[in-house]
Amino acid sequence: MNILAILIPVSLALGGLGLLAFLWSLRSDQYDDLDGAAWRVLLDDDAADPVDQDQRQDPDRAG
């Protein structure tokens, strides 16, 4: 029975820490763009910057 006097406050403290971490993630906008990371994986890096692509095709025009 004495172990319950330790386990209950520890479990409540860990639950409170989890709640605080969740609230922090909400306030710091961690859930704003859920689909953006998935789409960024599929994008081609070369197509993202057309100026850089032109410079690779004709290095004399880079001036």
Contacts in CASP RR format, 6 or more apart in sequence:
PFRMAT RR
TARGET T0000
AUTHOR 0000-0000-0000
METHOD contacts of the structure
MODEL  1
MNILAILIPVSLALGGLGLLAFLWSLRSDQYDDLDGAAWRVLLDDDAADP
VDQDQRQDPDRAG
25 31 0 8 1.000
46 52 0 8 1.000
46 53 0 8 1.000
47 53 0 8 1.000
54 61 0 8 1.000
55 61 0 8 1.000
55 62 0 8 1.000
END
